[in-house]
Structures are given as structure tokens and as C-alpha cells.
Amino acid sequence: MPSQFRARLMAGVTIAVFVPAVAYSQNSTPERVVIEGTRSVAERDLLPATIESVTIDDLNRSVNLTNTEDALKYLPDLFVRKRHIGDTQAPVTTRTSGVGSSARSLIFADGVLLSALIGNNNSFASPRWGMVAPNEIQRIDVLYGPFAAQYAGNSIGAVIEITTRMPDAFVAQGSVQTVVQDFDQYSTHSGYPAFQLSGLIGDRSGRFSWRASVNHLYSRSQPLAYVTATRPASPSSSGTPVTGAFADLNRTGAAIAELGAGGLEQQRQDNLTLKLAYDIMPGASIAYTAGLFLNDDKAGVQTYLRNAAGAPVYSGSLNIGGYNYSVAASAFSNNVYRLEETHWMHSLALTSGTGGEWDWSLIGSLYDFAEDKQRIPSGAFPGAFAGGAGSITDMGGTGWQTLDAKGVFRPYGMGGANELSFGAHADRYTLSNNRFNVVNWISVSDGPIANTARGKTQTYAFWLQDVWRVTTDLKLTVGARYESWRAYNGFNYSLSPALSVAQPKEDETALSPKASLTWQASGPWSVTASYGDAYRFPTVTELYQAITTGSVLTVPNPDLKPEHAQSAELAIERRTDDGKLRLSLFAENISDALISQSAPLVTGSTTLFNYVQNIDHDRTYGVEAAFEQRDVVIPGLSFQGSVTYVDPRIVSDPAFASAVGKRIPQIPAWRGTLVATYSPDDVWTYSVAVRYSSRVYATIDNTDIVTHTYQGFDPYFVVDARVSYRIDDHWTAALGIDNLNNRKYFLFHPFPQRSAILELTYRY
């Protein structure tokens, strides 16, 4: 999107949002605003799953909320790999799935899919968090495990349902937030700021209600990568002498030199949403939602190397500490890029929810990568900073469409012995990924195509669930989901090495039974036993990936099988008016697990390459404890927290025998949170939170033995703090610090160090 049009659009939207709010506030008397969506999704739909929730009141009290994904920060056994404020590559990890398994969780906003199921990775297949602004959130519910028939097999890990708020009277909100991170590692010493301006306005007039929001973010990130070179086996006097490098080890223990920092992002993001709703009749409504996400991201590098004259050095035959390194131009140039994104989301929902004999809903959505271009140089720096040869990766045309129909039948009315729900689902995912060679990576918009990956997947599903209250203390939920999946229009092309392959069509069907039994024991205690099958079908990028083998480019496995999960959980829970306590034992067995690993591409070859394959069998056992208690010892003091232990193992892997018995990548043995919040009155609120994770392995054979290095995975213990002050009925100020203890740790990338957050909010 051109910068002039973007500026005019933001100016117009800002005026449209804030001017009516000021005019209204000058001529109207404040009214009480009733927000929709106070019940959890599980309560509304009678879903048989362990659920944890957080409301907007909880978030305002205890979370430094800069992006929507921050709302999940302290929920049990969840981790969002957010590398910096405004990160567009922020997948969710769950009890049994890591950051490279984005397709094993489902994220919705008001029933509209935000998960990018075009892939199963932590880059462009990360959730589209930017389509929901923090000021739109009313509550978030997390359902653990694939135990609800209404969700696809991508719910193996968790389902995250975001409920946004619609006003019952005029409402306006504006917020300003400033964040500064103090980062210090190797020779990178700097403060990295972020600034965010957001506004929301809405109203109701009779049967019609509406809400509009705008969010603008400017941020600069710490290094997301370091440029490294493996130390040669023997010393040498060859090469141009340079200084400034740091001796280190890579994650497998080999000696390396740290040459500089890369991926220093500077982002400008805007997201705008509009929701219109009309009550057709009591209990029935129609709603239209539109979202626009704009992202302008420029990433740079910093070399640590200097020659004898003190000039920066980026590549060449270099002598570092008595060893001769050959540093390619791509070492630094691959960490410089320009990314421009314009994404649209639309949805239309028809719902009827009277709570009578029949309820129903119909939701259709589409998500479109209208523009998604990343420019990368290929020449050597410093010359390439001004232009020269490079490439453009264009994902324009990528996107998805979904349609969900659901009905609820209560033959004996609300509270009767049975409640039958059923539904149908359809989706289509389209991948369009083209890379072009260009003569000037900064200014040229087109060039000869270098490679292409295209394809589509489509799923039709039908599901049925019955909730049967056997007795007043015993409830049985049984269900099943039938799915028909196919992949088609797969095509791979490469200019060099030469490749042009039209991929065969693939299709699969699956039936996933579900069952859950809940016993309401004496008083506040309940016991729930759940079992669920789930089939997670391959995504288009898993099917149509291209791997270079010497001078040949090949697609190793366009006929991947779906991974089949068999999950079980036993949960014991105690709920009272002022808190809850839960203990869960869970197990998961997955056959044909879709995981990237090393294996030959050609039968009989000893050359190994990393690509997604079906792994015969893995299993995970775990135990989780979570609690919440309000008014502990003194009024206004509350605690919440969780601790989880998991043992995930590869059981069978004929293609890579050394992985058998090893831990599944990206899943920590221990993970925990603890949050203490104190509100002595209705003016001040103080909060302190801790987050802990043990180390994880990135490789399937667990050979990454060094954690504190780029691409390694450290254990971490991080402390966050927040103080908020209600100035009056309209104004609130808050000061927060994330990573108060300044833990310097790597989760592949160097993660943010101590960051101070200052915010000022006006609510009408």
C-alpha cells in the first residue's frame, strides 16, 4: 500500500473515530455500558474440555498488554513465541506441541478463524493476531485437547476463542502506550522503543449496534538473529585481518565466531476493524465484521567486524583470531529485508440464541493476503544497502475461506436431560508463493520468476454431539466428527536447478469419536474423564515444499498422511465462589506425526536433509496443576498460577533411528506461572508475575546440547510487574516492566530483555 494513501487512510480513520467521540461526550450524559459475551464458550456450547479463561478486567489488572497475544501470557501451559512488540511470527505452544506446530492449535475471534492453516511453522503460518486489537477483547477462553466434536483435528493442542465486545450504549476509548527495551548483548547495546496509539468507538440505536477500532504501532526490535561462522579446523594466517568478533559455541557445541547482529526490525503496523450488528428479532441477529491489517517492516544488520582502518567489514576472506574464515555476502544480506503486507478479513454471522428448543448459527469468513511482498538483497554490503541484485518473495493471493453451520436441539428444553448439537464445516486454503529475481531489490517490482509453490486444500466435515445428564451428578458427552479432505492444484517450479512438477491430487477421510464423563462429586468437587481422536491433515506448505539436493530440486513428499492423535485427560477440579483448584493428568499418542527431521531424499543415499515427514509414533504423558484464589489473607489480594510436567518421547521412527527415545522438540519438561495481584482500593492495583520454563530441544535427536547461544533454547525464569492507577472515572495510567530481572535468554532467537511500559487510557 503506497505510503501517501496509508497516511491519508490513517488520518481519516482517526478523525472518524475520535471527532464523533468528542462531540458526543460534550453533549451527552454518560450511560452504563453492558457488554455482550460474559459466559465462556464452553458454558455456552457445553463443550467437554478443560477450560481456562481471562477477562478484560483480569488483563487490565495484571497484564502488560501491548499486543493481543499478550493476553495468554499467564494461562496454564501456554506460550506464545512473541519475539518483540508487533511480531507477526508468534505461534502458540501448548502442552504437547511446540512452536513449529502452529497447525496444532485453533485461534478464533467471535468464531472467525485467525489460525493460518496454510502451513505448520513459526513464520508465515503464525496466527493473524493483528486482526484483533487489544482494546476489542472482552474475554479469552482456552480449551485444552481435541475433545469437542465441533472443532477440527487442528485442536490437538488447544482451541483459543477470543470474544470481542459490542456496546449496549455509546462507548469510546483511546490509549497511548510507550515501551522501551534496554538490550545489551555482544556488541549490540541500545534502547529499542515502541509506540502505540489506539482508539475504539461504538454505539447502539434500537436493534442496530456498531463498533470501530483503529490501532497504530511503531516499534524497533532487538536483534532477531546473529551472523555466525564456523571456525575452521586449523589456524591460518590467510585472509584480511579483522577485529570485533566474539568466540562462541553453536547449539551442537562446535566453535563459531559471532560476526554481527541481524533482523533488526523497524515496523509500522495499523489494524482497523469494523463490526456492524442488527437484531432481526429477539434472540436472532446478523453481524458483519471487516478487518484490515497493514504492516511495513524494514530489517537491518550490524556488523561487529572492523578492518585495520576501522571500517566495517561484511564479507570476504577474513582472518579472525588466527583462523581464515570465508564469509559469503549472504551471511549478512539474508538478514536484511523489506516486508509490505496488506491483509483483509471479512466475516458474516447469522445467529439465533434464545435458549429455547432450537438455537442455530451460520458463520462465513475469508482471509486474503492482498499484498505480501518481502524484498531481500543478494549482493555484498555495504554496496547492497543502496540497491543491486536481490529477490522478491510474493505471497499475494494466499488465503482461506471457511463456512460453519451449527444447530442445537433441546428436546426437553433448557436444563433437560439431553442437548443435541450438530454442524457442518467447509474450508479451502490457497497457497501462492512466488519468488522473483530482480536487478534492484529496493526499487524494482518485477523480474524473472525463480521458483513457485502453489496448491490448495479443501475440507468438508460433519459433526454431532449429545450432552446427556444421566443423573443430577453425572453428565455424559459423546460426539464424533467426520471429515473429507483433499489436496489439489499442487505445482512446483524452479528456474535453477530446473524443476516443473504438477503434483498429484490427494484425498483422505477420517472419523473422530469423542467421549467425556463428568461426575459432580460432593460439594464443589468434580471429576471429568475425556477421550478424543483427532486427525490433523497436512497443510499446503507441508505437501509442496521444495528441497535442493546438489544441482537438483525435488519435492520429497507431496503425499503426506494425516497425523492421528489419540488424547485422554483425567481432571479433578474444585470450584468455589472465591477460587478454583484443578489437577489434570493427560496423555497423547500420535501416529504418523508430521515433524521436520533429517532423512535421505533418495533411497539408499547417505545425504540427509531436513523436511517434514510422517514419524511413525510419538507419545506424551503429563500432569498439570492450576489454581486461582481471591482475597487471600487480606481483601483485594489474589493469586493464580500453574505448573506442568510433561514427558514427550519419540517411540518409533524408522527413517531416523537416533531419534527414538529422545524428547519431542520444543516441549519443555517443566513450565509454570504465578501471578499475585493486590487491589487495596478501587484506585490502585499492583501485580507481580513470574514465568518459568525448563530447556527444550530443537532437534529431533536432541543433539543441540548448548542452550545459551543463537539457535539454542535456554531455560528461563522471568519476572514481570505492573502498577495501575485510576485517576478518575475516565482516565487510567499504568507503569509496567516485563523481564524485570533482565534475564538474557535465547529461544532460537535472542529474546527481549528488560522493557518498561507506560500507558495512559481514556474510557467514556
PyMOL commands that set and color helices and strands:
alter all, ss='L'
color gray80, all
select helices_A, chain A and resi 3-27+41-45+56-62+68-72+102-104+129-131+134-136+153-156+330-333+383-386+540-543+657-659
alter helices_A, ss='H'
color red, helices_A
select strands_A, chain A and resi 50-55+79-80+92-93+105-109+112-113+137-144+158-164+171-185+188-205+208-220+225-230+240-241+246-249+255-281+284-303+316-320+323-327+337-352+358-377+390-394+399-409+418-438+449-469+474-494+499-502+506-520+525-536+547-549+552-554+563-576+579-600+608-629+637-652+670-678+684-693+716-726+731-738+755-763
alter strands_A, ss='S'
color yellow, strands_A
deselect
rebuild
show_as cartoon
